[in-house]
Amino acid sequence: MKCPICQADLPEGAKFCLQCGARISESEEINPALLDLIAQYERRLSQDPKDTATRFNLSLTYIRLKQWGAAIQHLELVRQQEPDFPDAWYLLAVAYHNIGQKKRARELLSEFVRRFPDHPKVAELRQKGLEVIDTTCPASSKLLSTKEGGKG
């Protein structure tokens, strides 16, 4: 058994990768329409590698398939090509969280909140009872906490 993210060898029945921390889930049937979308987006990108919108849509398709590693690869490129693309920052944090890289996810989410304080996702995080911790202070290591002090 191999990790779908880093290709490390895993013991049978593993729930997480010991190498990269990715969650290992049971196989699900893949929607062929999503595979067709991936092929279309990849063709477009082979013609124009700097097409940020297509690359972002490709990353969304990988997210739908829970192929976090591929989504991260493309979201990182979107972020480099267009640093003021807030959804790329947010979804990159989500993807890193899903492969178990919580620290990297918090760093990205903190930067997302700092760069885009008026983004609807920031307000949504606050409405759900999550409080963004002092995003103006770079020394702050804790990103999110609940108002009641529960999970965060």
C-alpha positions in Angstrom: 0.0 0.0 0.0 1.3 3.4 -0.9 0.5 7.0 0.2 -1.4 8.8 -2.6 0.4 12.0 -1.7 4.1 11.2 -1.2 4.2 7.5 -2.4 5.7 6.2 0.8 5.2 2.6 1.6 2.4 2.1 4.2 1.3 -0.9 6.3 -2.0 -2.4 5.2 -5.0 -0.7 6.9 -3.1 2.5 7.6 -5.3 5.5 8.3 -2.5 8.1 8.0 0.8 8.3 6.2 3.7 8.0 8.6 5.9 10.1 6.2 3.7 13.1 5.3 0.7 12.8 7.6 -1.9 12.5 4.8 -5.1 10.8 5.6 -5.5 7.5 3.8 -9.1 6.9 2.8 -10.8 3.9 1.3 -11.2 4.0 -2.4 -14.3 5.7 -3.8 -15.7 5.4 -7.3 -14.4 8.4 -9.3 -16.9 10.4 -11.3 -15.8 10.1 -15.0 -17.0 13.6 -15.7 -14.4 14.9 -13.2 -11.7 12.9 -15.0 -12.8 14.5 -18.3 -12.5 17.9 -16.7 -9.0 17.2 -15.5 -8.0 16.2 -19.0 -9.5 19.3 -20.5 -7.8 21.6 -18.0 -4.5 19.8 -18.5 -4.8 20.3 -22.3 -5.5 24.0 -21.8 -2.5 24.3 -19.4 -0.2 22.6 -21.9 -1.1 25.4 -24.3 -0.9 28.2 -21.8 0.8 27.3 -18.5 0.2 30.8 -17.1 -3.6 30.5 -17.4 -4.4 31.1 -13.7 -8.1 30.6 -14.0 -7.8 27.2 -15.6 -5.1 26.1 -13.1 -7.4 27.2 -10.2 -10.3 25.3 -11.7 -8.1 22.2 -12.1 -7.2 22.5 -8.4 -10.9 22.7 -7.5 -11.5 19.5 -9.5 -8.7 17.8 -7.6 -10.2 19.0 -4.3 -13.6 17.4 -5.3 -11.7 14.2 -5.9 -9.9 14.6 -2.6 -6.6 14.4 -4.4 -5.0 16.9 -2.0 -1.4 16.6 -3.3 -2.4 17.5 -6.9 -4.6 20.3 -5.6 -1.7 21.7 -3.5 0.7 21.5 -6.5 -1.6 23.6 -8.6 -2.8 26.0 -5.8 0.9 26.8 -5.0 1.4 27.8 -8.7 -1.8 29.9 -8.7 -0.6 31.6 -5.5 2.9 32.3 -7.1 1.3 33.6 -10.4 -1.3 35.7 -8.7 -0.5 36.4 -5.1 -3.7 38.5 -4.6 -6.0 35.5 -5.3 -7.6 35.0 -1.9 -9.4 31.8 -2.6 -6.1 30.1 -3.6 -4.6 31.0 -0.2 -7.7 29.7 1.7 -8.0 26.5 -0.3 -4.3 25.8 0.0 -4.7 26.0 3.8 -7.6 23.6 3.6 -5.6 21.2 1.4 -2.6 21.2 3.7 -4.9 20.6 6.6 -6.3 17.6 4.9 -3.0 15.9 4.4 -2.2 16.4 8.0 0.2 19.4 7.7 -1.6 21.5 10.3 1.3 23.9 11.0 1.6 24.8 7.3 -2.2 25.1 7.1 -2.2 27.6 10.0 0.6 29.6 8.5 -1.3 30.0 5.2 -4.6 30.7 6.9 -2.9 33.3 9.1 -1.5 35.0 6.0 -4.9 34.7 4.2 -6.5 36.6 7.1 -3.8 39.2 7.2 -3.9 39.8 3.5 -7.7 39.6 3.0 -9.4 40.7 6.3 -12.6 41.6 4.5 -12.9 38.3 2.7 -16.3 36.5 3.3 -14.4 33.4 4.6 -12.8 35.4 7.4 -16.3 36.6 8.5 -17.6 33.0 8.1 -14.8 31.7 10.4 -15.8 34.3 13.0 -19.5 33.5 12.7 -18.8 29.8 13.3 -17.4 30.7 16.7 -13.8 30.7 15.6 -11.8 33.6 16.6 -8.8 34.7 14.6 -5.9 35.3 17.0 -3.9 38.5 16.6 -3.2 38.3 12.9 -1.2 41.5 13.0 1.4 40.0 15.4 3.9 37.8 13.4 5.0 36.1 16.6 1.5 34.7 17.2 1.8 30.9 16.8 -1.8 30.1 17.4 -4.1 30.9 14.6 -7.6 29.8 15.5 -9.4 29.1 18.8 -13.0 28.8 19.8 -14.5 31.4 22.0 -15.4 28.6 24.5 -11.9 27.2 24.5 -12.9 23.9 22.9 -11.3 22.4 19.8 -9.6 24.8 17.5 
